[in-house]
Amino acid sequence: MHYIPYINLPSPHHFGDLRQWLPVVLRGEKPDFFDTNAANQNLAKSRQVRNVDITPVPVDCELSSWSSWTVCDPCQKKRYRHAYLLRPSQFHGELCDYSDKEVEDCVTSRPCRKVQCEGFVCAQTGRCVNRRLLCNGDNDCGDQSDEANCRRIYKKCQHGMEQYWAIGNLASGINLFTNTLEGPVLDHRYYGGGCSPHYILNTKFRKPYNVEGYTPQTQGNYQFALTEYESYSDFESNVTEKETSKSSFKFGFKIISKFEFGFKEDSNKGRHYISRLKRFSHTKSKFLHARSVLEVAHYKLKSRNLMLHYEFLQRVKSLPLEYSYGEYRDLLRDFGTHFITEAVLGGIYEYTLIMNKDIMEQGDYTFDNISACVGKQFQIGGAISKVYLKLGVSEKKCNDILNEIKDRNKRNTMVEDLVVLVRGGTSEYITTLAYRELPTAELMREWGDAVQYNPAIIQIKAEPLYELVTAADFAYSSTVKQNIKKTLEEFQMEVSSCHCAPCQGNGVPVLKGSRCDCICPAGFQGIACEITHRKDIPIDGKWSCWSDWSACSGGHKTRQRQCNNPLPQKGGRPCSGPASETLNC
């Protein structure tokens, strides 16, 4: 891997933030973003395909037997039992189309303790709010009961103010095992009576009660970092794995520093991105990767006394006190595993050029030639005939390289593919950027302006969901907190794609609910990626599931996994990462 110095584009008047990941792959005709199999079929047209392995045998979904019933919960007057997913369905096997938990009414004489509210108890949400917030014109309860039966409304805020960009997403729980935003866990529409305006770009914003800081970033130069990768494995470990990574946290699930929030592997966009790049996993290809990041705002949550969203509050209050994995698992499914404590909002533009090493050498092109020509296009986006000599490459050679990018559909071209990934901004500018062989400075400025009002969460720091369970809101907070912590450990194992049977042709297995699917590299088809024209494909190894933790001995416990799902074959790469883990206990 070889790094190239930053190249600066002129700065915009102001930037934007991003709301979504949008990977877009360019290869001649407009791709179907919502059907990876269709894209793969197009690549296979006019080619004879064959089965590289035996036709996959359907795998039926299997659940464990029912757990025993819990004791009757004194607050819910119900008892619970659950089942675990033992084996997901795959290759058109039978689905588990029945519930993995059961609940029934029961009778108990055990008392139910509740948190005492010294303020006003909201009628429907059960929230406890200070009485000074009654009849102030704000919906502090979330159900308007604090504004009911008022003789007079004393409005705290007389003038309308905007909400911070992306504040709704920042209030959501996140599932860090799947990189998805889930249901709301914090109420960022609650202001606690606060009404001081916060000005950003001449716009007045009202700061939510839970937010410690929302700081705009205006330093503002577009910077493209160009990096050369000599092989797919080098590119995958430095780029692809970061984009699609699902966090694999150790016991406790604490996160010390900020990290990049990737996109969901099983989304239509994620499938398309993976499919295109995976095609080059065992080819003589080189990768030129350009990346530009716009930071719009930095967000920080208060450290304590947070106002929970009423849906999350009621859901946690409805949990049984005796541990029942089924009920607590549903909490994580609906509200995620963590909540965001700090975030960077902004936009990311990524451009990956994939080149055939042999044709490069035949044409006497070097990586430096291509980087120089493409890099200059990123810098000024216009005619650059006067600067070619400074690049150490002729004008004709640069023009040939740029023409190769435009003509990449043709057979036997040096440029094999072009992948563009855009996060943030509006769909209009995202689509326009996606279909440009090279971005112009003007287009990047327009995208940056759109990013300002459509922020994406590009980096986060997060805490486990159980940290929101405190004695201020819940009578049995320590018990519920420990139960959620235990559920996280079991949930991580149950939702892992290690339960899936291997896909063929280096396809990527993904677990969605109780079903496994294969994301096939471009040029492969079939439910197991078993149909292709390619021969003797090296198969990379993948990890099996972790074993259970050993018993605690000498203050330590261990677990292991094996690189046999599948084993490396035909010169494929071994698994990356540790085969065992040891933790204190």
N, C-alpha and C positions, 0 to 999 in steps of 0.2 A: 504494500500500500504506500502510495506516494502523495504527499500533501502539496497543494499549490496555494500560494498566498491569496488572501482575500481580494476580490475585485469589487469596487464600489460603484453603485448606480446613483444617480442624483436622488436626493431625498424628496418624499412627497410633502405636501403641506401638512398632512397628518395621516396617521395610520388607522388601521382597523383591526378588529379582532375576529376570531373565527368561530363558527358554530359547528363545523362538521369536518370530518375527513372526507376527501373525495379523490380516490385514486382513479386516474384515467390513463388508459393505455392507447397509444397511437401506433397504428400499423396500417397506413393506407386508408382503407375504407373505415367508415365510422363504426366502432365496435359496439356490440350490445352489452351495455354495462350490467344488465340485469340477467344475463344468461351466459355463464362461463362455458357451459357445454356447447352452446351455439357457436361461441368463438372458437372452441376447439374443433368443432365439426368443419368450420370454414377452413381452418388450417389443413385439415385432412382431405379436402376436396381434390379430386383427380389423383389421389394416391391410394394405393392398395394397402388396406390395414390388415393386421393379423393379431391373433391372441398371443401375448407374450407369456402367459401362464394359463393354468386351467381356469375355466369359468368359475367365478367365486360362488361358494355355497352360501345360501341365505342363512343369516344368523338371527335367531329369534330373541327378542327381549326377555329378560328374566329378572324378576324381583325376588328378594328374600322372603322367607316366611314372616308372618306378623310378629312384631315384638309383643311382649306381655302388656296388658293394660296398665296405665299409670293409676295411682290412687286418685280418688275424686278430688279435684282441685277446689279449695274452699271459696275462691273468689269467682271462678267461672261456673262452678257446679257441673263440671264435665270431666270426662276421663278420655285418654288418648292412647293410640297405638300407631305404629308406622312400619313401613318396609323399606329396605335399601335397594338401590339399583345394583344388581350383581353383574348383569351383562346387557349392554344396549343392543338394540336391533341394528342390523346392517345388511347390505346387499339384498334389499327387498324382503327381509325377514319380518316375522310378525311383531307388531308394535305392542308396547305395554299401554293399552288404551283404557286403563282403569286406575283408580286413585292409589297413591302410595301412602295414604294416611286415612285413619278413621277416628271419628269423634262421636261420643254418645253422652246423653244426659245422665246425671247421677245425683245421689243425695249424700250429704255429709253434715256433721254437726261441728266441724272445725271452723273457727272464726276466720274472717277475712279482714286483714288490717289495711287501712287506706291512709294516704298522706293527707294531713290536715291542711286546709287552705285558709290562710288568714286574710285573703282578699275576696275577690268575686269569683265564684265558680261558674264558668261558661255553660250554658244550657245543654248544648249538643256536643261540643268538642271536649268538655271536661277540663279545659285549661283553667289555671288559676292566675288571674291578673290583678294588678293593683287597682284599688277602687278609684284612684285619681284618674284612671284611663277611661272611666265610664262617661258616656255622652260627650266624647271629644271629637266625633266625626270620623274616627278611624275604626276599622274592623279589627280590633285588638283580639277578640275571641276567635275570629275565623268563622263564626256563625252569626255575627251581628247581634248576639244577645246582649252585649255590652252597650249597644246603642238603642235597645228597645225600652219602651216606657219612659222615655226622657221628656221632661217638661220643656227642656231647652237644650239645644246642641251648642256646645262651646268649641268651635273648630280651632284646633291647634294650628293647623296649616291653612292659611287663607288662599294661598296660590298653589297651583298645580306644579308638581316637580316630576321629573323623569325617574325611571328605575335605571340602575347601572346596567350596562351592556352585559349580557350573559349571566345576570345574577340568578335567574331561575335555575340554570344548569349547575351553578356553584352550590345551590341549596340541595341538590339531589344526592342520594347515595350513589356509590359507584361499586360495581362488581369488578374487582381487580383480577379475577380469574378469567374474565371474558372481555375486559376493556369496554364495559357498557355503563351508561348512566341509567340509574333505576329510579324508583319513586322518591318523592321529596322527604327528607329527614329533618330539615331545618326550615323555619318560616322566615324567609327574607322579605315578606310583606308586612312583617310586624316591626313597628318603629318605637314602641315603648314611650310614645309621646314626643320623641325627638323630631325637630323640624328645621334644623339649621341647614341651609342649602349648601351643596358642594358643587362648585363650578368646574366644568370640564369643557373646553372649547366653547365658551359662552352659553353652555347649556346647564340648567340647574338640575341637580340630582339630589334625591333624598336618601340619606344614609340609613340602611336598615339597622335595627338594634343589635343584631348578631355580628355585624361587620366591624372589625377594628380598623381596617384600612383598605382603600381602593385607590391606588395611585396611578395616574396616567403616565405613560412612558412616551417621551417626545424627542428622544435623541436622534432618531430618524434617518440614518442612511441605509439604503438597501445594500446588503453585503452578500455576495455570492461566494461561498467556499467551494472550490473545485477540488475533488479528490479522485485519484486514479486507483483502480483496483485491478490487479493482474489476473484474478480468477473469480469464479462464482463463490467459492467458499470464503474468500476474503471479503467479497461484497456482502454475502449473507451475514457473516458474523458481525460486521460493522454497521450495516444499514438495515437489511430486511428483518433481522431478529429484533431490532429495536422498534421497528414500525409495528410488528405484529405480536410482540412479546406479551405474554400473560404472566403477571407477577407470580413468582413462586417463593413466597415468604416462609421463613422458618417459624418455628414455634413461637407464638405470641403475636405474630403478624404486625409488628411495629415497623414503621418506616422512618428512617432517620433523616433523610434528605429528599429534596425534590427530584423527580424523575419524569421522563417524557411519557405522556399519556398516549399510548398507541391506539390503533383502530381495531375494531372487532374482526377477528379472523373469519368468522362465519357470515359476515355481512356480504351482500352482493358485490360491494366495492372491494372488500378485502379478498374475496375469492378471485376476482378478476386480477387484482394486483399480484397475488401469489401465483396464479396460474401462468401469467406472462413471464414472470421472472424465473420461476421454477423450471421452465423449459430449457434454460441455459445452465442447469446444475452440473452437467457433465459434458460441456462443449469447450472448445478452445476460444473462449470469448473474453474480451476485456470490457471493463465498465468505467465510464466517466460519469461521475455523480456531482451535480451542482445543487446547492441548497441555500435558500434564503429564508431568514426568519425575521418576522416583524413582531416586535413586542409592543402591545398596545397599553396594557395595564397590569399591575401587580395587585393581587388580592390577598387579604389576610383575615382570618376569622378570629373572633374573641376567644380567649382560652377557657372561659368558664361562664356559668350562668346563661347558657344559651336557651333560646326559645325554640322548642321543637315544633315541627309541623304537626298539626293536630291529627293527621292520618297516621303518622308514625307513632305519635304518643298513644293513641287508642290501640294501635296494633300491639305495641309492647305491653300495654296494660292487660291485654287479652291473653297473653301467654301463660301457660301453666307453670306453677312453681316447681313441680317435679319435672326433671328433664325428659322431654319427648322430642326426639330429633325431628320428627315430621313437622311439628308446629314451628319449631325454631328454624328449620330449613326453609320453610315457606317465607319467613321473615327475610332471610337473606336473598331468596329468589326475587322478592318484590322490592326490597329496599337496598340491596347491595351488601357488600362486605365491609366497606369503609366510607368515610365522609371526608370531604376536602377541607383542609385547614389553611393551606396556602396554594396559590395558583399563579401562573403566568398566562395571560390572555394575549392572543395574537394570531398571526398567520404564518403558514409554512408553505413554501413552493419548492418542490423537488423535481429534478430533471435527471433522468438516467439514460445515457446513451450506451447501447450494447454493440460492440464491434467484433468482427471476425478477425482473429489474430493472424491467420494464414493470409487472408486477402490484404490485410494491412502491410504485412511484410513483402508480399508480391508487388504492391504499389509503392513500396519504399516510403510508407508513412510511419511516423513514430507517434507514441503517445503524446510527446511534447508538442508535435505539430498540431494534433487534433485539439489538445487542451488550449493551445495558444489561440487558434482560430475561433473555436467555440467560445472561449473565455472573452475574447474581444467583442463578439456578438452580444454576449450578456452585458458587457459594460456599456456599449453605446447604441446597440441595436440598429446601426445604419451602415452606410458605405464606409469602408475602412481601408481603401486602397493605399492611402498615404502612410499607413502604419504597419503594413505587412513586413517591410524590411526590419523594423524594430522587433518584430516577433521572431525573426530568424527563419521565416518561411515565405515562399514566393506567393504573389497574389494568385497565380494560377492554381497552386496547390490548395490554398485556402478556399478558393471558389469550388474546386473539385470536392473538397470535404463537405462544404455546405450543400452542394448538389447531391452528394451521397445521402445526406440526411433527408432531403426532399424525395429522393427516389428509392427509399429503403424498401418499398414493396417488391421491387424487381429482384429477380434471382441473382445470386452471386454478387451482391453488393457488400461493401465493407461494413456498412451500418446495418445490423441485423434487426434491431428494434429500438423503440423509443418509448419510455415509460414516464408519465408525468403524474405527480401526486400533488394535489392542492388542498390545503386546509384553510377554511375561512373565506369570507367574502360572500358575495351573492352568486347564485347559479349562473347568471349571465357572464360574469367575468371569469368564473371558474371554468366554464365550458370554453370560452374564447381562449384562455390560456392553455387549456388542455390540447387544443387542436393547432397550436402554433408550433412549427418546427423549432423556433427559437423565440423567446419573448422579447418584445421591444420595451424600451424604457417607458414609453407612454402607456403601454398596456399595464406594465407593472405599477405605475402610479395610480391608474384607475382602479386596479385591483386593491391596492393599499387603501384608497379612499373607501372602497366598499367594505374592506375588512374592519374599518373603524366601527361600523355599526352592526357587524355580524361576528362577534368574537367567538373564537374556539378556545377550548382549554388545551394548551399545548404542553404545559408542565404542571405538576401538582406535588403537593405534600399531603399525606392523608393519615388519618387515625382509624383504628378498627371501630366498627359500628358500636361495639359494646361500651366504648368510652362515653357515649351519649346517655347511658343509663346511670342516673345519679339519684341520690336520696331526695333531692329537691322535687323530683317528679314521680318517683316510684317507691312504694312502701317496702318492697322486697328487692331493692336494687342490687345488693351484693349477690343474691341467689340468681337473679335474672342475668346479671353481667357474666357470671361464671358459666351459665348455661349457653349464652351466645358465644363465648370464647370456645367452649367445647365444640359447639356446632361448626364454627369456622374450620376447625381441624378436620372434622368428618366431611364437611361440605367440599373442601378443597380436593379431597381424594375422590369424592363421588362425581364431580364435574370434570375430572381430568380426561383428556382424549387418550390417555394411556390404556383405557378400558376398550378402545376400539381395536378391531383386527387390522393388520397392516394393509395399506393401499398399495397397489402395484405401481411400477414406474416412478417411484419417488413421490407419489401423491401424498397429500397432507390430510390425515384424518381429523375430523372435527366432531365433537360431541354436542348435539343440540337436543336438550331434554333427555329423552331416553333413546335417541336414534343417532347413529354415526353416519356421516357422509364423507366422501372423498373429494378433495379439491385437486383436480387433475392438472398437471403441467400442460401448457399449450401443446397440441399435437397428440395428446392422449385422450381417450374417450372411454365410456363405460362406467358402470357403477363402482368398479374398483380400479379404474384407470387401466384396464387390462387390454385395451385395443389401441394399437399404434403401428406405424410403419417402421419405427426405429428398432434396431436390433442390439442385443447384448448391452443393455443399459446397466451401468453400475448402480447398485442399490445401496443407499446410505442406511446406516443403522439408526434405530430409534429406541428410546428407553421404554422399558416396561414400567408398571406402576411401582411406587415405593412399597416396601414391606411395612408391616406394622412396627411401631417402635418396640424395641426390646424392653424388658423390665429394667427398672432403675438399679444400677449397680455401681458402687463407688462414686456416686454423684453424677453418673453419666448414663445416657441411653443412646442407642444407635438404630439406624434403619438402612436398608440397602435397596438397590434396584439393579436391573441387568439390561444390557444393550442387546436385546433379542426380540424386538417388536417392530421391525424385523432385525435379524442379524445383518451386518454389512456383507454384501455379496458382490462378486465380480469387480473387486477393486473399489467398492463404495467407501465412503468416509465413516469412521467410527463415531459414536455418540460424543457430543461435547458436554462437559460438566462432570460433577463428581458422581461416583457410583455408590457412595455411602455418606451419611451425615451423622454427626455426634453432637448432642446437646447436653447441657447441664440439667440436672433434675434434683 
